Amino acid sequence: MRVLILGCGYVGLALGRRLVASGCSVVGLRRSKIADQELIAAGIEPVQGDITCLADLDRLKGRFDGVINTVSSSRGGADVYRHVYLGGAENLITWARDRAIRRMIYTSSTSVYGQTDGGWVSETDPAEAAGETGRLLLATESVFMQANSSNGMEVVVLRVGGIYGPDRGHLFRQFLAGEAQLEPRGGRWINMIHRDDVAGAIETVLSLANPQGLYNAVDDEPVLQGDFLAYLANKTGRLLPPMVETNVSGGNRKRGITHKKVSNRRLRTEAGWVPLYPNFRKGYAAQIEESQKGV
Ligand SMILES: NC(=O)c1ccc[n+]([C@@H]2O[C@H](COP(=O)([O-])OP(=O)(O)OC[C@H]3O[C@@H](n4cnc5c(N)ncnc54)[C@H](OP(=O)(O)O)[C@@H]3O)[C@@H](O)[C@H]2O)c1
């Protein structure tokens, strides 16, 4: 199988490594050449290109059985989302039109679920993101979903939770830097997934005989913000962060505050995905140990 990974970065590189190990031929596209040596060392063929530039995509020659879009906005705002996610998706679908691609996978986000009631959310629940960036992600998903079955291509969208792993994990890093703040009343539910499990989820979906069009990719155990910080404080011997008041609308947070537990049941039980790190305690063990060296 020949696979193209667009945005071959944090997740893409881990995915490429796994696919190469399982015998695939993998091409990894990103704008910069900065990680070329890392890609080559992983057995991935690096290609320089920008998903927002159709001419760059047209330079990709040969047949691809699988195409995975893990391009990210690199923390940009709504304008970048519109350009990179939505514009990139439209380009990719245009490029794919006259090619015999078997399956295309796009890594969206659980931030498209706007629920605030603290309940469980599955793929059949409404996705009504409150913020502009969330709505742009939904529009991007819809570009991919509408391309499903065109020219025999199956399209799968993965709604991925907050990704953590080596050198990543927003709240963990805030905690270590003394910048974390406890939200009142235990805070909101956080839905996470380890980088290697995102890679595993993509690999699972790539090889499924009859995938559904949509899967949530999160670990087994959503955790309340306060419980997560208490766990970190306990494990590292540091003080709990101070408490702050947050308003319900989420102030100026890019995606607004949601409060929901995202279910991975479809990916777990129907697709047969088994996470290496089913919860944050397993997933963060190595990073916590690393952070304690020299303390
Ligand atoms: N981080 C999270 O918590 C989270 C949560 C939910 C979903 N996701 C999604 O999961 C996916 C993987 O995330 P990640 O953390 O692996 O992303 P990442 O490493 O931040 O970015 C992936 C790669 O995209 C490349 N890139 C950015 N703009 C590009 C463009 N216009 N054309 C081609 N390549 C471009 C970047 O390399 P260059 O700069 O060299 O181009 C980067 O290496 C993304 O789709 C992201 O939106 C992430």
The ligand as a Gaussian input file, in Angstrom:
#p B3LYP/6-31G(d) Opt

LIG

0 1
 N       -3.109000      19.184000      18.835000
 C       -4.284000      18.755000      19.256000
 O       -4.563000      18.685000      20.461000
 C       -5.336000      18.361000      18.239000
 C       -6.628000      18.084000      18.658000
 C       -7.553000      17.656000      17.724000
 C       -7.200000      17.507000      16.399000
 N       -5.936000      17.802000      15.998000
 C       -5.585000      17.595000      14.590000
 O       -4.728000      16.465000      14.535000
 C       -3.869000      16.586000      13.406000
 C       -2.438000      16.282000      13.784000
 O       -2.005000      17.237000      14.726000
 P       -0.447000      17.449000      14.995000
 O       -0.339000      17.867000      16.410000
 O        0.326000      16.290000      14.501000
 O       -0.154000      18.702000      14.063000
 P        1.231000      19.523000      13.928000
 O        2.399000      18.679000      14.165000
 O        1.081000      20.803000      14.675000
 O        1.129000      19.931000      12.384000
 C        1.221000      18.966000      11.397000
 C        2.109000      19.436000      10.304000
 O        1.356000      20.217000       9.388000
 C        2.322000      20.905000       8.597000
 N        1.608000      21.984000       7.937000
 C        1.054000      23.084000       8.478000
 N        0.469000      23.842000       7.525000
 C        0.636000      23.161000       6.364000
 C        0.262000      23.415000       5.034000
 N       -0.404000      24.530000       4.701000
 N        0.587000      22.513000       4.066000
 C        1.288000      21.384000       4.387000
 N        1.676000      21.096000       5.646000
 C        1.358000      21.982000       6.623000
 C        3.369000      21.367000       9.599000
 O        4.671000      21.339000       9.059000
 P        5.279000      22.632000       8.303000
 O        5.162000      23.763000       9.255000
 O        6.684000      22.219000       7.961000
 O        4.426000      22.789000       7.102000
 C        3.282000      20.301000      10.704000
 O        4.411000      19.485000      10.763000
 C       -4.113000      17.961000      12.812000
 O       -5.000000      17.849000      11.734000
 C       -4.783000      18.717000      13.940000
 O       -5.623000      19.746000      13.469000
 C       -5.005000      18.215000      16.876000

